[in-house]
Amino acid sequence: MLSLFNLFFRLPSKVDKKSEHSNAARGGRSRPLEPVQKAVARARMRANRELVVKIVRDAMLLSEVLSGSYKFKALSLNREGDRFAVLLDIPTPLRGGPNRQMDVESLVKRLARERHAIVVTSMYWRSADVRDRKAVTRPIPRARPAPSHWHGQAGARVEEDTTLGPTNFGEIG
C-alpha cells in the first residue's frame, strides 16, 4: 500500500532539495523572470528603432534630401531588436537614380553598424513617378445629357434618368 501511495504522492527527495538550493544560490528563477525579460526586450527594440529612425534622417540629410519629401518606417526583423529593414516612400526618384539610392542605403547601413552595432539588412524604396500616376488615374468622361422625349398619353415631356456613369468596361446605358 505504501508503494502505491508513493506513486501518486511523490515526496521531494534529497537530490531535489539539493538542486533547489543550488539553483537558488545561483539566482536561477526562470519562471518569474519571463515577463520581465520580455519587457526588457521590447524596450530595447523600441530604443533601437528610434536609433534607426535617427540614423535614416541623418543619412537623408547628408544626402541632401529634404525631410518633408519622404516618409519611412523601420521594421524590426528579430526579437532581440538589433536587425532592421527600412521602408522608404519618396514622391519622385532621387537625382542620380539607383546609384544614389545605393549610396544612401550603404550610408544608413554603415552608420547603424558603426554608431550602435545595429544591422540594417535592407532598404526598400517606393517612388510614385508622375508618369506612373497619369497612367493609373485618367480623367472620367462627363455623362451625356439626358435625352427627353414626348410622352403621348401623359401629354408632357419626360426626361430619362441616366445617373449611371462610365465603368471600367465602357458606358452603361
VENKA-V119812 format. One record per residue. N is the residue number from 1. RES is the residue in one small letter. OMEGA is omega in whole degrees, 0 to 359 (NA if undefined). Layout:
BEGIN
{{N	RES	OMEGA} {N	RES	OMEGA}}
END
This chain:
BEGIN
{{1	m	180} {2	l	179} {3	s	177} {4	l	176} {5	f	180} {6	n	179} {7	l	185} {8	f	182} {9	f	183} {10	r	178} {11	l	180} {12	p	181} {13	s	179} {14	k	179} {15	v	178} {16	d	179} {17	k	179} {18	k	181} {19	s	177} {20	e	179} {21	h	181} {22	s	178} {23	n	178} {24	a	179} {25	a	179} {26	r	181} {27	g	184} {28	g	172} {29	r	188} {30	s	185} {31	r	184} {32	p	183} {33	l	184} {34	e	177} {35	p	178} {36	v	179} {37	q	178} {38	k	180} {39	a	179} {40	v	179} {41	a	178} {42	r	179} {43	a	178} {44	r	179} {45	m	179} {46	r	180} {47	a	179} {48	n	177} {49	r	177} {50	e	177} {51	l	178} {52	v	178} {53	v	179} {54	k	181} {55	i	179} {56	v	178} {57	r	178} {58	d	181} {59	a	179} {60	m	177} {61	l	177} {62	l	178} {63	s	176} {64	e	175} {65	v	183} {66	l	185} {67	s	179} {68	g	185} {69	s	178} {70	y	174} {71	k	179} {72	f	175} {73	k	175} {74	a	182} {75	l	178} {76	s	182} {77	l	178} {78	n	183} {79	r	180} {80	e	177} {81	g	178} {82	d	176} {83	r	185} {84	f	169} {85	a	182} {86	v	176} {87	l	187} {88	l	176} {89	d	175} {90	i	184} {91	p	178} {92	t	179} {93	p	179} {94	l	174} {95	r	183} {96	g	174} {97	g	184} {98	p	178} {99	n	179} {100	r	178} {101	q	178} {102	m	177} {103	d	179} {104	v	180} {105	e	179} {106	s	177} {107	l	179} {108	v	181} {109	k	182} {110	r	180} {111	l	180} {112	a	181} {113	r	184} {114	e	185} {115	r	191} {116	h	181} {117	a	177} {118	i	181} {119	v	171} {120	v	187} {121	t	182} {122	s	174} {123	m	179} {124	y	184} {125	w	174} {126	r	178} {127	s	178} {128	a	180} {129	d	181} {130	v	180} {131	r	178} {132	d	181} {133	r	179} {134	k	180} {135	a	182} {136	v	183} {137	t	176} {138	r	183} {139	p	179} {140	i	180} {141	p	180} {142	r	177} {143	a	180} {144	r	180} {145	p	183} {146	a	177} {147	p	178} {148	s	177} {149	h	183} {150	w	178} {151	h	188} {152	g	184} {153	q	182} {154	a	181} {155	g	181} {156	a	177} {157	r	183} {158	v	178} {159	e	178} {160	e	178} {161	d	178} {162	t	179} {163	t	178} {164	l	182} {165	g	180} {166	p	178} {167	t	179} {168	n	185} {169	f	180} {170	g	182} {171	e	175} {172	i	177} {173	g	NA}}
END
